[in-house]
Amino acid sequence: MNNEMSGFQKKNTLTQEEYYLSKEGFIIFTEAYHLKRGYCCKSGCKHCPFGFDKKTGAIKKHQ
């Protein structure tokens, strides 16, 4: 039997430039992580480089 589960991706390893831990122990993704991912998740992330505004639900293009 094959131990590899189809449909599941392997976890990517994060570098120190892509996240840090808050005082409470939460993972905070940096702008570098978001840019590497390549799209906005529209969750109102602290370091969102795409300009998403959680209050209006709009993405403001950075120039």
PQR file of N, CA, C, O and H, with PARSE charges and radii, in Angstrom:
ATOM      1  N   MET A   1       0.846  -1.193   0.000 -0.4000 1.5000
ATOM      2  CA  MET A   1       0.000   0.000   0.000 -0.0000 2.0000
ATOM      3  C   MET A   1       0.881   1.242   0.000  0.5500 1.7000
ATOM      4  O   MET A   1       1.902   1.288   0.686 -0.5500 1.4000
ATOM      5  N   ASN A   2       0.490   2.226  -0.756 -0.4000 1.5000
ATOM      6  CA  ASN A   2       1.239   3.474  -0.855 -0.0000 2.0000
ATOM      7  C   ASN A   2       0.925   4.361   0.344  0.5500 1.7000
ATOM      8  O   ASN A   2      -0.243   4.650   0.605 -0.5500 1.4000
ATOM      9  H   ASN A   2      -0.339   2.189  -1.313  0.4000 1.0000
ATOM     10  N   ASN A   3       1.957   4.801   1.084 -0.4000 1.5000
ATOM     11  CA  ASN A   3       1.757   5.636   2.275 -0.0000 2.0000
ATOM     12  C   ASN A   3       1.461   7.083   1.935  0.5500 1.7000
ATOM     13  O   ASN A   3       1.014   7.848   2.790 -0.5500 1.4000
ATOM     14  H   ASN A   3       2.905   4.566   0.873  0.4000 1.0000
ATOM     15  N   GLU A   4       1.710   7.465   0.683 -0.4000 1.5000
ATOM     16  CA  GLU A   4       1.480   8.844   0.284 -0.0000 2.0000
ATOM     17  C   GLU A   4      -0.007   9.061   0.039  0.5500 1.7000
ATOM     18  O   GLU A   4      -0.625   8.315  -0.720 -0.5500 1.4000
ATOM     19  H   GLU A   4       2.073   6.844  -0.012  0.4000 1.0000
ATOM     20  N   MET A   5      -0.583  10.070   0.670 -0.4000 1.5000
ATOM     21  CA  MET A   5      -2.009  10.352   0.522 -0.0000 2.0000
ATOM     22  C   MET A   5      -2.210  11.279  -0.667  0.5500 1.7000
ATOM     23  O   MET A   5      -1.744  12.419  -0.646 -0.5500 1.4000
ATOM     24  H   MET A   5      -0.081  10.676   1.287  0.4000 1.0000
ATOM     25  N   SER A   6      -2.881  10.819  -1.681 -0.4000 1.5000
ATOM     26  CA  SER A   6      -3.121  11.670  -2.842 -0.0000 2.0000
ATOM     27  C   SER A   6      -4.096  12.775  -2.470  0.5500 1.7000
ATOM     28  O   SER A   6      -4.993  12.579  -1.650 -0.5500 1.4000
ATOM     29  H   SER A   6      -3.259   9.893  -1.698  0.4000 1.0000
ATOM     30  N   GLY A   7      -3.910  13.936  -3.083 -0.4000 1.5000
ATOM     31  CA  GLY A   7      -4.775  15.068  -2.788 -0.0000 2.0000
ATOM     32  C   GLY A   7      -4.250  15.969  -1.689  0.5500 1.7000
ATOM     33  O   GLY A   7      -4.788  17.057  -1.480 -0.5500 1.4000
ATOM     34  H   GLY A   7      -3.182  14.095  -3.749  0.4000 1.0000
ATOM     35  N   PHE A   8      -3.223  15.550  -0.988 -0.4000 1.5000
ATOM     36  CA  PHE A   8      -2.644  16.370   0.067 -0.0000 2.0000
ATOM     37  C   PHE A   8      -1.267  16.836  -0.364  0.5500 1.7000
ATOM     38  O   PHE A   8      -0.450  16.041  -0.830 -0.5500 1.4000
ATOM     39  H   PHE A   8      -2.786  14.667  -1.158  0.4000 1.0000
ATOM     40  N   GLN A   9      -1.014  18.111  -0.208 -0.4000 1.5000
ATOM     41  CA  GLN A   9       0.290  18.648  -0.563 -0.0000 2.0000
ATOM     42  C   GLN A   9       1.211  18.564   0.641  0.5500 1.7000
ATOM     43  O   GLN A   9       0.761  18.618   1.785 -0.5500 1.4000
ATOM     44  H   GLN A   9      -1.677  18.756   0.170  0.4000 1.0000
ATOM     45  N   LYS A  10       2.490  18.434   0.377 -0.4000 1.5000
ATOM     46  CA  LYS A  10       3.469  18.467   1.454 -0.0000 2.0000
ATOM     47  C   LYS A  10       3.556  19.889   1.982  0.5500 1.7000
ATOM     48  O   LYS A  10       3.415  20.850   1.227 -0.5500 1.4000
ATOM     49  H   LYS A  10       2.855  18.390  -0.553  0.4000 1.0000
ATOM     50  N   LYS A  11       3.789  20.018   3.285 -0.4000 1.5000
ATOM     51  CA  LYS A  11       3.915  21.342   3.882 -0.0000 2.0000
ATOM     52  C   LYS A  11       5.202  22.003   3.405  0.5500 1.7000
ATOM     53  O   LYS A  11       6.256  21.370   3.343 -0.5500 1.4000
ATOM     54  H   LYS A  11       3.903  19.237   3.899  0.4000 1.0000
ATOM     55  N   ASN A  12       5.099  23.274   3.073 -0.4000 1.5000
ATOM     56  CA  ASN A  12       6.284  24.040   2.716 -0.0000 2.0000
ATOM     57  C   ASN A  12       6.975  24.516   3.980  0.5500 1.7000
ATOM     58  O   ASN A  12       6.317  24.816   4.976 -0.5500 1.4000
ATOM     59  H   ASN A  12       4.243  23.788   3.124  0.4000 1.0000
ATOM     60  N   THR A  13       8.278  24.584   3.943 -0.4000 1.5000
ATOM     61  CA  THR A  13       9.045  25.068   5.075 -0.0000 2.0000
ATOM     62  C   THR A  13       9.133  26.580   4.993  0.5500 1.7000
ATOM     63  O   THR A  13       9.467  27.131   3.944 -0.5500 1.4000
ATOM     64  H   THR A  13       8.812  24.340   3.134  0.4000 1.0000
ATOM     65  N   LEU A  14       8.838  27.249   6.088 -0.4000 1.5000
ATOM     66  CA  LEU A  14       8.904  28.701   6.138 -0.0000 2.0000
ATOM     67  C   LEU A  14      10.293  29.150   6.564  0.5500 1.7000
ATOM     68  O   LEU A  14      10.936  28.511   7.398 -0.5500 1.4000
ATOM     69  H   LEU A  14       8.568  26.801   6.941  0.4000 1.0000
ATOM     70  N   THR A  15      10.749  30.258   5.983 -0.4000 1.5000
ATOM     71  CA  THR A  15      12.026  30.831   6.381 -0.0000 2.0000
ATOM     72  C   THR A  15      11.781  31.910   7.424  0.5500 1.7000
ATOM     73  O   THR A  15      10.645  32.334   7.633 -0.5500 1.4000
ATOM     74  H   THR A  15      10.227  30.776   5.306  0.4000 1.0000
ATOM     75  N   GLN A  16      12.847  32.352   8.075 -0.4000 1.5000
ATOM     76  CA  GLN A  16      12.721  33.388   9.111 -0.0000 2.0000
ATOM     77  C   GLN A  16      12.252  34.720   8.535  0.5500 1.7000
ATOM     78  O   GLN A  16      11.713  35.548   9.271 -0.5500 1.4000
ATOM     79  H   GLN A  16      13.771  32.008   7.905  0.4000 1.0000
ATOM     80  N   GLU A  17      12.444  34.944   7.242 -0.4000 1.5000
ATOM     81  CA  GLU A  17      12.001  36.192   6.614 -0.0000 2.0000
ATOM     82  C   GLU A  17      10.501  36.181   6.330  0.5500 1.7000
ATOM     83  O   GLU A  17       9.923  37.226   6.033 -0.5500 1.4000
ATOM     84  H   GLU A  17      12.881  34.272   6.645  0.4000 1.0000
ATOM     85  N   GLU A  18       9.863  35.009   6.419 -0.4000 1.5000
ATOM     86  CA  GLU A  18       8.459  34.893   6.037 -0.0000 2.0000
ATOM     87  C   GLU A  18       7.473  34.944   7.205  0.5500 1.7000
ATOM     88  O   GLU A  18       6.267  35.056   6.986 -0.5500 1.4000
ATOM     89  H   GLU A  18      10.332  34.159   6.660  0.4000 1.0000
ATOM     90  N   TYR A  19       7.963  34.865   8.429 -0.4000 1.5000
ATOM     91  CA  TYR A  19       7.056  34.918   9.574 -0.0000 2.0000
ATOM     92  C   TYR A  19       7.819  35.255  10.851  0.5500 1.7000
ATOM     93  O   TYR A  19       9.047  35.180  10.903 -0.5500 1.4000
ATOM     94  H   TYR A  19       8.943  34.774   8.607  0.4000 1.0000
ATOM     95  N   TYR A  20       7.068  35.625  11.868 -0.4000 1.5000
ATOM     96  CA  TYR A  20       7.612  35.753  13.223 -0.0000 2.0000
ATOM     97  C   TYR A  20       6.500  35.385  14.195  0.5500 1.7000
ATOM     98  O   TYR A  20       5.335  35.310  13.804 -0.5500 1.4000
ATOM     99  H   TYR A  20       6.071  35.687  11.826  0.4000 1.0000
ATOM    100  N   LEU A  21       6.843  35.159  15.440 -0.4000 1.5000
ATOM    101  CA  LEU A  21       5.860  34.787  16.456 -0.0000 2.0000
ATOM    102  C   LEU A  21       5.518  36.001  17.312  0.5500 1.7000
ATOM    103  O   LEU A  21       6.400  36.748  17.735 -0.5500 1.4000
ATOM    104  H   LEU A  21       7.790  35.220  15.757  0.4000 1.0000
ATOM    105  N   SER A  22       4.232  36.184  17.559 -0.4000 1.5000
ATOM    106  CA  SER A  22       3.796  37.262  18.444 -0.0000 2.0000
ATOM    107  C   SER A  22       4.071  36.870  19.889  0.5500 1.7000
ATOM    108  O   SER A  22       4.433  35.727  20.166 -0.5500 1.4000
ATOM    109  H   SER A  22       3.515  35.577  17.216  0.4000 1.0000
ATOM    110  N   LYS A  23       3.903  37.807  20.805 -0.4000 1.5000
ATOM    111  CA  LYS A  23       4.089  37.517  22.229 -0.0000 2.0000
ATOM    112  C   LYS A  23       3.149  36.414  22.698  0.5500 1.7000
ATOM    113  O   LYS A  23       3.472  35.651  23.608 -0.5500 1.4000
ATOM    114  H   LYS A  23       3.609  38.736  20.580  0.4000 1.0000
ATOM    115  N   GLU A  24       1.977  36.339  22.061 -0.4000 1.5000
ATOM    116  CA  GLU A  24       0.981  35.336  22.431 -0.0000 2.0000
ATOM    117  C   GLU A  24       1.248  33.975  21.798  0.5500 1.7000
ATOM    118  O   GLU A  24       0.588  32.992  22.135 -0.5500 1.4000
ATOM    119  H   GLU A  24       1.714  36.958  21.321  0.4000 1.0000
ATOM    120  N   GLY A  25       2.225  33.914  20.871 -0.4000 1.5000
ATOM    121  CA  GLY A  25       2.570  32.652  20.229 -0.0000 2.0000
ATOM    122  C   GLY A  25       1.938  32.425  18.868  0.5500 1.7000
ATOM    123  O   GLY A  25       2.045  31.333  18.311 -0.5500 1.4000
ATOM    124  H   GLY A  25       2.761  34.713  20.597  0.4000 1.0000
ATOM    125  N   PHE A  26       1.274  33.453  18.321 -0.4000 1.5000
ATOM    126  CA  PHE A  26       0.665  33.334  17.001 -0.0000 2.0000
ATOM    127  C   PHE A  26       1.713  33.539  15.911  0.5500 1.7000
ATOM    128  O   PHE A  26       2.662  34.301  16.093 -0.5500 1.4000
ATOM    129  H   PHE A  26       1.188  34.340  18.774  0.4000 1.0000
ATOM    130  N   ILE A  27       1.542  32.862  14.787 -0.4000 1.5000
ATOM    131  CA  ILE A  27       2.418  33.069  13.633 -0.0000 2.0000
ATOM    132  C   ILE A  27       1.918  34.289  12.874  0.5500 1.7000
ATOM    133  O   ILE A  27       0.747  34.357  12.502 -0.5500 1.4000
ATOM    134  H   ILE A  27       0.771  32.243  14.640  0.4000 1.0000
ATOM    135  N   ILE A  28       2.804  35.251  12.645 -0.4000 1.5000
ATOM    136  CA  ILE A  28       2.486  36.458  11.893 -0.0000 2.0000
ATOM    137  C   ILE A  28       3.276  36.396  10.586  0.5500 1.7000
ATOM    138  O   ILE A  28       4.507  36.396  10.596 -0.5500 1.4000
ATOM    139  H   ILE A  28       3.755  35.196  12.948  0.4000 1.0000
ATOM    140  N   PHE A  29       2.557  36.343   9.460 -0.4000 1.5000
ATOM    141  CA  PHE A  29       3.218  36.289   8.164 -0.0000 2.0000
ATOM    142  C   PHE A  29       3.678  37.680   7.746  0.5500 1.7000
ATOM    143  O   PHE A  29       2.964  38.665   7.936 -0.5500 1.4000
ATOM    144  H   PHE A  29       1.557  36.344   9.452  0.4000 1.0000
ATOM    145  N   THR A  30       4.877  37.751   7.176 -0.4000 1.5000
ATOM    146  CA  THR A  30       5.446  39.024   6.738 -0.0000 2.0000
ATOM    147  C   THR A  30       5.031  39.335   5.306  0.5500 1.7000
ATOM    148  O   THR A  30       4.427  38.506   4.626 -0.5500 1.4000
ATOM    149  H   THR A  30       5.457  36.952   7.022  0.4000 1.0000
ATOM    150  N   GLU A  31       5.361  40.529   4.866 -0.4000 1.5000
ATOM    151  CA  GLU A  31       5.092  40.932   3.489 -0.0000 2.0000
ATOM    152  C   GLU A  31       5.784  39.990   2.507  0.5500 1.7000
ATOM    153  O   GLU A  31       5.231  39.678   1.453 -0.5500 1.4000
ATOM    154  H   GLU A  31       5.851  41.203   5.418  0.4000 1.0000
ATOM    155  N   ALA A  32       6.996  39.534   2.851 -0.4000 1.5000
ATOM    156  CA  ALA A  32       7.732  38.606   1.987 -0.0000 2.0000
ATOM    157  C   ALA A  32       6.940  37.319   1.767  0.5500 1.7000
ATOM    158  O   ALA A  32       6.913  36.797   0.652 -0.5500 1.4000
ATOM    159  H   ALA A  32       7.444  39.788   3.708  0.4000 1.0000
ATOM    160  N   TYR A  33       6.300  36.803   2.809 -0.4000 1.5000
ATOM    161  CA  TYR A  33       5.494  35.592   2.673 -0.0000 2.0000
ATOM    162  C   TYR A  33       4.324  35.825   1.726  0.5500 1.7000
ATOM    163  O   TYR A  33       4.064  35.017   0.835 -0.5500 1.4000
ATOM    164  H   TYR A  33       6.322  37.227   3.714  0.4000 1.0000
ATOM    165  N   HIS A  34       3.618  36.940   1.928 -0.4000 1.5000
ATOM    166  CA  HIS A  34       2.444  37.228   1.096 -0.0000 2.0000
ATOM    167  C   HIS A  34       2.832  37.404  -0.368  0.5500 1.7000
ATOM    168  O   HIS A  34       2.125  36.929  -1.258 -0.5500 1.4000
ATOM    169  H   HIS A  34       3.829  37.597   2.652  0.4000 1.0000
ATOM    170  N   LEU A  35       3.937  38.075  -0.621 -0.4000 1.5000
ATOM    171  CA  LEU A  35       4.387  38.254  -1.999 -0.0000 2.0000
ATOM    172  C   LEU A  35       4.783  36.922  -2.627  0.5500 1.7000
ATOM    173  O   LEU A  35       4.528  36.694  -3.810 -0.5500 1.4000
ATOM    174  H   LEU A  35       4.511  38.461   0.102  0.4000 1.0000
ATOM    175  N   LYS A  36       5.402  36.044  -1.848 -0.4000 1.5000
ATOM    176  CA  LYS A  36       5.785  34.726  -2.352 -0.0000 2.0000
ATOM    177  C   LYS A  36       4.537  33.904  -2.681  0.5500 1.7000
ATOM    178  O   LYS A  36       4.512  33.175  -3.673 -0.5500 1.4000
ATOM    179  H   LYS A  36       5.609  36.228  -0.887  0.4000 1.0000
ATOM    180  N   ARG A  37       3.504  34.025  -1.846 -0.4000 1.5000
ATOM    181  CA  ARG A  37       2.254  33.301  -2.091 -0.0000 2.0000
ATOM    182  C   ARG A  37       1.589  33.804  -3.363  0.5500 1.7000
ATOM    183  O   ARG A  37       1.054  33.016  -4.144 -0.5500 1.4000
ATOM    184  H   ARG A  37       3.524  34.618  -1.041  0.4000 1.0000
ATOM    185  N   GLY A  38       1.623  35.127  -3.572 -0.4000 1.5000
ATOM    186  CA  GLY A  38       1.193  35.682  -4.845 -0.0000 2.0000
ATOM    187  C   GLY A  38      -0.239  36.152  -4.966  0.5500 1.7000
ATOM    188  O   GLY A  38      -0.634  36.601  -6.042 -0.5500 1.4000
ATOM    189  H   GLY A  38       2.058  35.766  -2.938  0.4000 1.0000
ATOM    190  N   TYR A  39      -1.029  36.072  -3.922 -0.4000 1.5000
ATOM    191  CA  TYR A  39      -2.406  36.561  -3.990 -0.0000 2.0000
ATOM    192  C   TYR A  39      -2.873  36.992  -2.602  0.5500 1.7000
ATOM    193  O   TYR A  39      -2.274  36.628  -1.590 -0.5500 1.4000
ATOM    194  H   TYR A  39      -0.708  35.707  -3.048  0.4000 1.0000
ATOM    195  N   CYS A  40      -3.946  37.768  -2.572 -0.4000 1.5000
ATOM    196  CA  CYS A  40      -4.512  38.252  -1.319 -0.0000 2.0000
ATOM    197  C   CYS A  40      -5.578  37.275  -0.844  0.5500 1.7000
ATOM    198  O   CYS A  40      -6.452  36.883  -1.616 -0.5500 1.4000
ATOM    199  H   CYS A  40      -4.432  38.063  -3.395  0.4000 1.0000
ATOM    200  N   CYS A  41      -5.508  36.881   0.428 -0.4000 1.5000
ATOM    201  CA  CYS A  41      -6.496  35.955   0.999 -0.0000 2.0000
ATOM    202  C   CYS A  41      -7.712  36.699   1.554  0.5500 1.7000
ATOM    203  O   CYS A  41      -8.696  36.073   1.950 -0.5500 1.4000
ATOM    204  H   CYS A  41      -4.798  37.199   1.055  0.4000 1.0000
ATOM    205  N   LYS A  42      -7.646  38.024   1.581 -0.4000 1.5000
ATOM    206  CA  LYS A  42      -8.735  38.892   2.054 -0.0000 2.0000
ATOM    207  C   LYS A  42      -9.122  38.618   3.503  0.5500 1.7000
ATOM    208  O   LYS A  42     -10.299  38.655   3.863 -0.5500 1.4000
ATOM    209  H   LYS A  42      -6.847  38.532   1.259  0.4000 1.0000
ATOM    210  N   SER A  43      -8.111  38.342   4.332 -0.4000 1.5000
ATOM    211  CA  SER A  43      -8.345  38.113   5.759 -0.0000 2.0000
ATOM    212  C   SER A  43      -7.966  39.321   6.609  0.5500 1.7000
ATOM    213  O   SER A  43      -8.142  39.300   7.827 -0.5500 1.4000
ATOM    214  H   SER A  43      -7.155  38.312   4.040  0.4000 1.0000
ATOM    215  N   GLY A  44      -7.451  40.369   5.979 -0.4000 1.5000
ATOM    216  CA  GLY A  44      -7.040  41.547   6.731 -0.0000 2.0000
ATOM    217  C   GLY A  44      -5.708  41.359   7.426  0.5500 1.7000
ATOM    218  O   GLY A  44      -5.518  41.827   8.548 -0.5500 1.4000
ATOM    219  H   GLY A  44      -7.308  40.386   4.990  0.4000 1.0000
ATOM    220  N   CYS A  45      -4.786  40.679   6.769 -0.4000 1.5000
ATOM    221  CA  CYS A  45      -3.474  40.386   7.353 -0.0000 2.0000
ATOM    222  C   CYS A  45      -2.712  41.662   7.707  0.5500 1.7000
ATOM    223  O   CYS A  45      -2.806  42.667   7.003 -0.5500 1.4000
ATOM    224  H   CYS A  45      -4.940  40.299   5.857  0.4000 1.0000
ATOM    225  N   LYS A  46      -1.972  41.610   8.784 -0.4000 1.5000
ATOM    226  CA  LYS A  46      -1.223  42.752   9.300 -0.0000 2.0000
ATOM    227  C   LYS A  46      -0.227  43.314   8.285  0.5500 1.7000
ATOM    228  O   LYS A  46      -0.071  44.531   8.195 -0.5500 1.4000
ATOM    229  H   LYS A  46      -1.896  40.793   9.356  0.4000 1.0000
ATOM    230  N   HIS A  47       0.440  42.463   7.529 -0.4000 1.5000
ATOM    231  CA  HIS A  47       1.470  42.894   6.592 -0.0000 2.0000
ATOM    232  C   HIS A  47       1.061  42.691   5.134  0.5500 1.7000
ATOM    233  O   HIS A  47       1.906  42.376   4.297 -0.5500 1.4000
ATOM    234  H   HIS A  47       0.313  41.474   7.602  0.4000 1.0000
ATOM    235  N   CYS A  48      -0.214  42.866   4.823 -0.4000 1.5000
ATOM    236  CA  CYS A  48      -0.724  42.632   3.469 -0.0000 2.0000
ATOM    237  C   CYS A  48      -0.113  43.632   2.483  0.5500 1.7000
ATOM    238  O   CYS A  48      -0.305  44.839   2.632 -0.5500 1.4000
ATOM    239  H   CYS A  48      -0.900  43.123   5.503  0.4000 1.0000
ATOM    240  N   PRO A  49       0.630  43.138   1.467 -0.5600 1.5000
ATOM    241  CA  PRO A  49       1.211  44.044   0.476  0.2800 2.0000
ATOM    242  C   PRO A  49       0.243  44.388  -0.654  0.5500 1.7000
ATOM    243  O   PRO A  49       0.573  45.184  -1.533 -0.5500 1.4000
ATOM    244  N   PHE A  50      -0.943  43.796  -0.633 -0.4000 1.5000
ATOM    245  CA  PHE A  50      -1.908  43.991  -1.717 -0.0000 2.0000
ATOM    246  C   PHE A  50      -2.891  45.117  -1.429  0.5500 1.7000
ATOM    247  O   PHE A  50      -3.669  45.494  -2.305 -0.5500 1.4000
ATOM    248  H   PHE A  50      -1.211  43.150   0.081  0.4000 1.0000
ATOM    249  N   GLY A  51      -2.868  45.653  -0.226 -0.4000 1.5000
ATOM    250  CA  GLY A  51      -3.702  46.798   0.107 -0.0000 2.0000
ATOM    251  C   GLY A  51      -5.146  46.459   0.445  0.5500 1.7000
ATOM    252  O   GLY A  51      -6.026  47.301   0.265 -0.5500 1.4000
ATOM    253  H   GLY A  51      -2.236  45.346   0.485  0.4000 1.0000
ATOM    254  N   PHE A  52      -5.412  45.259   0.926 -0.4000 1.5000
ATOM    255  CA  PHE A  52      -6.789  44.889   1.262 -0.0000 2.0000
ATOM    256  C   PHE A  52      -7.255  45.654   2.488  0.5500 1.7000
ATOM    257  O   PHE A  52      -6.554  45.715   3.498 -0.5500 1.4000
ATOM    258  H   PHE A  52      -4.697  44.575   1.072  0.4000 1.0000
ATOM    259  N   ASP A  53      -8.448  46.238   2.394 -0.4000 1.5000
ATOM    260  CA  ASP A  53      -9.067  46.959   3.507 -0.0000 2.0000
ATOM    261  C   ASP A  53     -10.231  46.120   4.007  0.5500 1.7000
ATOM    262  O   ASP A  53     -11.242  45.988   3.318 -0.5500 1.4000
ATOM    263  H   ASP A  53      -9.018  46.188   1.574  0.4000 1.0000
ATOM    264  N   LYS A  54     -10.098  45.560   5.187 -0.4000 1.5000
ATOM    265  CA  LYS A  54     -11.109  44.650   5.734 -0.0000 2.0000
ATOM    266  C   LYS A  54     -12.441  45.368   5.976  0.5500 1.7000
ATOM    267  O   LYS A  54     -13.500  44.748   5.882 -0.5500 1.4000
ATOM    268  H   LYS A  54      -9.276  45.668   5.747  0.4000 1.0000
ATOM    269  N   LYS A  55     -12.396  46.660   6.284 -0.4000 1.5000
ATOM    270  CA  LYS A  55     -13.627  47.414   6.554 -0.0000 2.0000
ATOM    271  C   LYS A  55     -14.475  47.587   5.301  0.5500 1.7000
ATOM    272  O   LYS A  55     -15.701  47.486   5.362 -0.5500 1.4000
ATOM    273  H   LYS A  55     -11.536  47.163   6.360  0.4000 1.0000
ATOM    274  N   THR A  56     -13.833  47.846   4.166 -0.4000 1.5000
ATOM    275  CA  THR A  56     -14.577  48.068   2.923 -0.0000 2.0000
ATOM    276  C   THR A  56     -14.630  46.832   2.043  0.5500 1.7000
ATOM    277  O   THR A  56     -15.480  46.740   1.157 -0.5500 1.4000
ATOM    278  H   THR A  56     -12.838  47.928   4.116  0.4000 1.0000
ATOM    279  N   GLY A  57     -13.735  45.883   2.273 -0.4000 1.5000
ATOM    280  CA  GLY A  57     -13.680  44.682   1.443 -0.0000 2.0000
ATOM    281  C   GLY A  57     -13.039  44.910   0.087  0.5500 1.7000
ATOM    282  O   GLY A  57     -13.175  44.083  -0.815 -0.5500 1.4000
ATOM    283  H   GLY A  57     -13.044  45.958   2.992  0.4000 1.0000
ATOM    284  N   ALA A  58     -12.338  46.034  -0.061 -0.4000 1.5000
ATOM    285  CA  ALA A  58     -11.725  46.384  -1.340 -0.0000 2.0000
ATOM    286  C   ALA A  58     -10.201  46.282  -1.255  0.5500 1.7000
ATOM    287  O   ALA A  58      -9.600  46.455  -0.194 -0.5500 1.4000
ATOM    288  H   ALA A  58     -12.228  46.705   0.672  0.4000 1.0000
ATOM    289  N   ILE A  59      -9.609  46.000  -2.395 -0.4000 1.5000
ATOM    290  CA  ILE A  59      -8.150  45.986  -2.500 -0.0000 2.0000
ATOM    291  C   ILE A  59      -7.720  47.291  -3.149  0.5500 1.7000
ATOM    292  O   ILE A  59      -8.121  47.606  -4.269 -0.5500 1.4000
ATOM    293  H   ILE A  59     -10.097  45.860  -3.257  0.4000 1.0000
ATOM    294  N   LYS A  60      -6.904  48.039  -2.435 -0.4000 1.5000
ATOM    295  CA  LYS A  60      -6.376  49.300  -2.950 -0.0000 2.0000
ATOM    296  C   LYS A  60      -5.021  49.032  -3.579  0.5500 1.7000
ATOM    297  O   LYS A  60      -4.089  48.598  -2.902 -0.5500 1.4000
ATOM    298  H   LYS A  60      -6.578  47.783  -1.525  0.4000 1.0000
ATOM    299  N   LYS A  61      -4.913  49.286  -4.852 -0.4000 1.5000
ATOM    300  CA  LYS A  61      -3.658  49.036  -5.565 -0.0000 2.0000
ATOM    301  C   LYS A  61      -2.578  49.987  -5.053  0.5500 1.7000
ATOM    302  O   LYS A  61      -2.799  51.193  -4.945 -0.5500 1.4000
ATOM    303  H   LYS A  61      -5.670  49.638  -5.402  0.4000 1.0000
ATOM    304  N   HIS A  62      -1.408  49.428  -4.739 -0.4000 1.5000
ATOM    305  CA  HIS A  62      -0.255  50.240  -4.349 -0.0000 2.0000
ATOM    306  C   HIS A  62       0.460  50.701  -5.593  0.5500 1.7000
ATOM    307  O   HIS A  62       0.567  49.959  -6.569 -0.5500 1.4000
ATOM    308  H   HIS A  62      -1.229  48.448  -4.827  0.4000 1.0000
ATOM    309  N   GLN A  63       0.951  51.930  -5.560 -0.4000 1.5000
ATOM    310  CA  GLN A  63       1.685  52.449  -6.723 -0.0000 2.0000
ATOM    311  C   GLN A  63       3.070  52.815  -6.360  0.5500 1.7000
ATOM    312  O   GLN A  63       3.832  53.269  -7.214 -0.5500 1.4000
ATOM    313  H   GLN A  63       0.864  52.533  -4.767  0.4000 1.0000
TER
END
